[in-house]
């Protein structure tokens, strides 16, 4: 199976699991507000935990989804959020950077994995 055929959660797992603990979800957290939040995955290093939303849609990611991720991170005391999606617009990239969210596209994940393979070959 080529990288282009893999779904977004598989690609994210391959990218993050090399350096971090990657827990595939759904992972539920109870927020300070009492609301229950569900992340598609959680990425942890020794100090921090990051919630991951994966949106495998054909259209661009909406600001509403980015707001939901931001709210979920604040309510659950998770240090940061990562949105993995297919299509990113300049507006969504700008919005995510204002709120400290990382926005990763399918193309970015594939290019990261190819670059690692190339570096490991030499």
Secondary structure, 3 states (H helix, E strand, C coil): CCHHHCCHHHHHHHHHCCCCEEEEEEEEEECCCCCEEEEEEEEECCCCEEEEEEEEEEEECCHHHHHHHHHHHHHHCCCEEEEEEEECCHHHHHHHHHCCEEEEEHHHHHHHHHHHHHHHHC
